[in-house]
Amino acid sequence: MRFSGLRVLREGLTGNRGWQAHWRDATPRPEYDVIIIGGGGHGLSTAYYLAKNHGLTNVAVLEKGWIGGGNVGRNTTIVRANYFLPGNSEFYSHSLKLWEGLEADLNYNVMHSQRGQISLFHSDAQRDAAVRRGNAMRNQGDDAILLDREGVRRHLPYLDFDNARFPIYGGLLQPRAGTARHDAVAWGYARGASERGVDIIQNCEVTGIDIDRGKVTGVQTTRGAIKAGKVAIVVAGRSSQVAAMAGMRLPIESHVLQAFVTEGLKPCINHVVSFGMGHFYISQSDKGGLVFGGDLDFHASYAARGNLPMVEHVMEAGMALMPMIGNARVLRSWGGIMDMSPDGSPVIDRTHIEGLYLNCGWCYGGFKAVPGSGWSMAHLVATGEPHKAAARYRLDRFETGRGLMDEEGTGAQHNLH
Ligand SMILES: Cc1cc2nc3c(=O)[nH]c(=O)nc-3n(C[C@H](O)[C@H](O)[C@H](O)COP(=O)(O)OP(=O)(O)OC[C@H]3O[C@@H](n4cnc5c(N)ncnc54)[C@H](O)[C@@H]3O)c2cc1C
């Protein structure tokens, strides 16, 4: 089933009776070449690129809940490539380029909107850091524009410039950054993978990983045992639990991150805006709701719900930046479980068990990484070699201390990244 403007028109005129399910609801087969544990953005994009780039279609994605029920459908949808450190810089640059062709590639409207992101700075020292970051982005071949205070005011006139607790000195604008509709990204990849022969299996929880003499042989699930020569763990917030099934202890902590959405308003925020004096970022959805988020809850937890002190903390940051937000009514908030790594950067790597691969540590930046991560993970699983854009995402950096990528410069405290 192809989507097109003409098709929408035809369906509209004929009672919308011709649409089909976007992917096959597959039942598990006894054996696959590759099993991907986790049907989030990263698992589904891995399956898609395994099929598309490497011709591997005897693949199953096993999802314990439903497609789009994890973080991929819970995030604040920000897509950008403004990373500073070698390793991250080239990876996110690669991912953003994939985003730019994604809708055409998937033949699916993921509502990717390059509306621009402005990261504000509030002191001379922060300006220096922004200039440095902007130069690194441009060296990488990406776009970055330094705005002074008046430049920010031209774009974001509604901010509190004159009576602010944290005066605004300027901002770093990435015009190609923006947002996308998060669950449509999961649906688009699921559809694309399924079309190419991948089995998408929902309500199928992996409960054990079978290993024989140092080599993976399959998985145990709530729907029976399934054999496979290659198994990829791609379960975001549940990484430590699933890796433990293979006897591994990961350097990952799971923390809850909350997001909020207000009632629908007329268009007022055209960009993604990030506060420089606290964790607060905001954009406006196409439906009109202001979508925003802030800091992690500081206790490690597997509960996908937030708590009130953090709600207060995020609202306070929003009010300090743009007091007008106090007039909007919050409709909903929700939480997702973040796989926080000790240096804030991810892992795409083999493990010491033959045939077992690991993709985790996305902290709260993994939505923008979905295309790049799937592309690199598929390359690793298919060829056995890391893709060059993700070559630094090695697991052993936490053992040896070599190659750590502490983008935030906050040290080895998981919840500060
Ligand atoms: C509130 C919030 C805001 C965020 N904002 C942004 C943002 O603006 N920009 C950005 O880039 N990133 C953001 N993120 C981070 C981003 O959403 C995550 O890093 C990313 O979605 C994680 O990868 P995923 O999509 O594969 O995860 P998920 O969608 O969580 O996928 C993992 C899947 O594995 C499944 N699973 C777990 N255990 C098992 C098992 N035993 N068997 C089978 N399946 C299993 C889960 O059910 C889940 O569906 C945000 C996250 C949250 C929660």
The ligand as an SDF file (V2000), in Angstrom:
LIG
                    3D

 53 58  0  0  0  0  0  0  0  0999 V2000
    9.7870   12.3750   28.3370 C   0  0  0  0  0  0  0  0  0  0  0  0
   10.8520   12.0690   27.3350 C   0  0  0  0  0  0  0  0  0  0  0  0
   11.3220   13.0650   26.4880 C   0  0  0  0  0  0  0  0  0  0  0  0
   12.3140   12.7910   25.5570 C   0  0  0  0  0  0  0  0  0  0  0  0
   12.6520   13.7570   24.6570 N   0  0  0  0  0  0  0  0  0  0  0  0
   13.5330   13.4720   23.6560 C   0  0  0  0  0  0  0  0  0  0  0  0
   13.7670   14.4490   22.6450 C   0  0  0  0  0  0  0  0  0  0  0  0
   13.1580   15.5190   22.6190 O   0  0  0  0  0  0  0  0  0  0  0  0
   14.6760   14.1400   21.6820 N   0  0  0  0  0  0  0  0  0  0  0  0
   15.3570   12.9650   21.6670 C   0  0  0  0  0  0  0  0  0  0  0  0
   16.1950   12.7690   20.7980 O   0  0  0  0  0  0  0  0  0  0  0  0
   15.1080   11.9930   22.5980 N   0  0  0  0  0  0  0  0  0  0  0  0
   14.2000   12.2210   23.5810 C   0  0  0  0  0  0  0  0  0  0  0  0
   13.8990   11.2530   24.5150 N   0  0  0  0  0  0  0  0  0  0  0  0
   14.6480    9.9800   24.4880 C   0  0  0  0  0  0  0  0  0  0  0  0
   14.1480    8.9740   23.4850 C   0  0  0  0  0  0  0  0  0  0  0  0
   12.7580    8.8800   23.5180 O   0  0  0  0  0  0  0  0  0  0  0  0
   14.7770    7.6060   23.8080 C   0  0  0  0  0  0  0  0  0  0  0  0
   16.1890    7.7410   23.9350 O   0  0  0  0  0  0  0  0  0  0  0  0
   14.5230    6.5720   22.6980 C   0  0  0  0  0  0  0  0  0  0  0  0
   13.1730    6.5750   22.3090 O   0  0  0  0  0  0  0  0  0  0  0  0
   14.9370    5.1960   23.2040 C   0  0  0  0  0  0  0  0  0  0  0  0
   14.9660    4.2360   22.1840 O   0  0  0  0  0  0  0  0  0  0  0  0
   13.6880    3.3740   21.6920 P   0  0  0  0  0  0  0  0  0  0  0  0
   12.8040    4.2430   20.8810 O   0  0  0  0  0  0  0  0  0  0  0  0
   14.2080    2.1890   21.0060 O   0  0  0  0  0  0  0  0  0  0  0  0
   13.0400    3.0130   23.0930 O   0  0  0  0  0  0  0  0  0  0  0  0
   11.6320    2.3490   23.4340 P   0  0  0  0  0  0  0  0  0  0  0  0
   10.5460    2.9110   22.5930 O   0  0  0  0  0  0  0  0  0  0  0  0
   11.4770    2.4340   24.9230 O   0  0  0  0  0  0  0  0  0  0  0  0
   11.8470    0.8560   22.9590 O   0  0  0  0  0  0  0  0  0  0  0  0
   12.3160   -0.2110   23.7610 C   0  0  0  0  0  0  0  0  0  0  0  0
   11.2800   -1.3000   23.6910 C   0  0  0  0  0  0  0  0  0  0  0  0
   11.7830   -2.4800   24.2760 O   0  0  0  0  0  0  0  0  0  0  0  0
   10.6780   -3.1680   24.8050 C   0  0  0  0  0  0  0  0  0  0  0  0
   11.1550   -4.1930   25.7620 N   0  0  0  0  0  0  0  0  0  0  0  0
   11.7360   -3.9980   26.9750 C   0  0  0  0  0  0  0  0  0  0  0  0
   12.0150   -5.1810   27.5680 N   0  0  0  0  0  0  0  0  0  0  0  0
   11.6010   -6.1370   26.6990 C   0  0  0  0  0  0  0  0  0  0  0  0
   11.6020   -7.5710   26.7560 C   0  0  0  0  0  0  0  0  0  0  0  0
   12.0900   -8.2290   27.8050 N   0  0  0  0  0  0  0  0  0  0  0  0
   11.0880   -8.2400   25.6890 N   0  0  0  0  0  0  0  0  0  0  0  0
   10.5890   -7.5900   24.6070 C   0  0  0  0  0  0  0  0  0  0  0  0
   10.5550   -6.2400   24.5220 N   0  0  0  0  0  0  0  0  0  0  0  0
   11.0630   -5.5170   25.5480 C   0  0  0  0  0  0  0  0  0  0  0  0
    9.8690   -2.0770   25.4680 C   0  0  0  0  0  0  0  0  0  0  0  0
    8.5290   -2.4750   25.7080 O   0  0  0  0  0  0  0  0  0  0  0  0
    9.9970   -0.9570   24.4580 C   0  0  0  0  0  0  0  0  0  0  0  0
    8.9140   -0.8850   23.5600 O   0  0  0  0  0  0  0  0  0  0  0  0
   12.8990   11.4930   25.4840 C   0  0  0  0  0  0  0  0  0  0  0  0
   12.4190   10.4850   26.3140 C   0  0  0  0  0  0  0  0  0  0  0  0
   11.3870   10.7610   27.2240 C   0  0  0  0  0  0  0  0  0  0  0  0
   10.8440    9.6610   28.0860 C   0  0  0  0  0  0  0  0  0  0  0  0
  1  2  1  0
  2  3  1  0
  2 52  2  0
  3  4  2  0
  4  5  1  0
  4 50  1  0
  5  6  2  0
  6  7  1  0
  6 13  1  0
  7  8  2  0
  7  9  1  0
  9 10  1  0
 10 11  2  0
 10 12  1  0
 12 13  2  0
 13 14  1  0
 14 15  1  0
 14 50  1  0
 15 16  1  0
 16 17  1  0
 16 18  1  0
 18 19  1  0
 18 20  1  0
 20 21  1  0
 20 22  1  0
 22 23  1  0
 23 24  1  0
 24 25  2  0
 24 26  1  0
 24 27  1  0
 27 28  1  0
 28 29  2  0
 28 30  1  0
 28 31  1  0
 31 32  1  0
 32 33  1  0
 33 34  1  0
 33 48  1  0
 34 35  1  0
 35 36  1  0
 35 46  1  0
 36 37  1  0
 36 45  1  0
 37 38  2  0
 38 39  1  0
 39 40  1  0
 39 45  2  0
 40 41  1  0
 40 42  2  0
 42 43  1  0
 43 44  2  0
 44 45  1  0
 46 47  1  0
 46 48  1  0
 48 49  1  0
 50 51  2  0
 51 52  1  0
 52 53  1  0
M  END
$$$$
